[in-house]
Amino acid sequence: MTKTPDCPAKKQRCGGCPLLALPYEEQLRQKQELSDRFLAPFCKPAPILGMETPFHYRNKAIATVAPGPGGKPVCGIYESRTHRVVPVRDCLLQDSRINEVVEAARAAAVRCRLSAFDEDRGTGVLRHFVVRRGVHTGEVSVTVVTPSPFFPGSRDFVRSLRAACPDVTTIVQNINPRRTSAVLGSAEKVLYGKGFIEDELCGLRFSIAARAFYQVNPLQTEKLYAAALDFAGLTGAERVIDAYCGIGTIALAAAGRAKAVLGVELNSEAVRSAQRNARRNEIKNADFLCGDAGELMTRMAEDGEKADLVFFDPPREGASRTFLEALTRLAPPKAVYISCNPETQARDLEYLAHQGYAARRIQPVDMFPHTRHVETVCLLVKSKKGL
């Protein structure tokens, strides 16, 4: 059985990894059971793909900043079901270097006499530090989330952090004035560097901006995408759509096996990153559009256009009914549905089954060890008749 290291933050009710006390083998058993319970009525899931070493796998950390003893900032994770910040210096889930950079950012804030945001009073400068690390490149980005554009001492903070961590290649200020659980706001300013880092995934190079979605577990992401591409069964002749494409990771991984790939994404910054990633990897048969994938597929269906396969990877609440209706109107012969919530995926599979799509293969992947989440990949094949 996999031995679980001690975690001081867990004793303070840190809410970051609720399954940490369970042996990893038992976690996998429970996640397999969860996948089977919701998805077996459509197709029996394959055995879950776990990790050999399920610690320090996260390439991204979100550290909430709060007032500590003497008013000095502390960084950590919310206590379960509260807004009390539990100080964390060595998270067992985060990349070890990320842990060090978070502490260096906190120390730089103390040296520069920057105040932590007080949720009750609405005062202070620092709300969160978001740290990302390119596992293959070693590049590190730090995003400082503030409640307003006002960031006194930002130059001193940048100098102090860079002196402690030369591998921090970009520092961004993100402005989030809203009283919300959302960490990032829509406005940002580059304080140092190019505003993004680079990393490698599936043999390709990707630039990752501060607000871009990028899977947090690179080892398991490669397993996830390998399953998705295996299910797709591309021969080089297909026209493929990647809905919810983000910075183009799935689209570009599929491009070498397809005739043409079109990625669609609402986040304009992510689309620009995807276009840049296509050029960076010299991929010429992938295009990216900023827009709603459901609306695009509806227009294609109305114009008589076809797609051979659609990848879609929606958020935890699953695909919207509007999107599913558009998918069934376009009626590609195959679709590959990647989900981080088997319950909402099962809901969507039931709808699609009545529209003539049968689940043929399902592969669970443990993307988030020591949490309750499980990722699943499902191959859907269009039949001639609905149920």
Secondary structure, 3 states (H helix, E strand, C coil): CCCCCCCHHHHHCECCCCCCCCCHHHHHHHHHHHHHHHHCCCCCCCCCECCCCCCCCECEEEEEEEECHHHCEEEEEEECCCCCEEECCCCCCECHHHHHHHHHHHHHHHHCCCCECECCCCECCECEEEEEECCCCCCEEEEEEECCCCCCCHHHHHHHHHHHCCCEEEEEEEECCCCCCCCCCCEEEEEECCCEEEEEECCEEEEEECCCCCCCCHHHHHHHHHHHHHHHCCCCCCEEEEECCCCCHHHHHHHCCCCEEEEEECCHHHHHHHHHHHHHCCCCCEEEEECCHHHHHHHHHHCCCCCCEEEECCCCCCCCHHHHHHHHHHCCCEEEEEECCHHHHHHHHHHHHHCCEEEEEEEEECCCCCCCCCEEEEEEEECCCCC
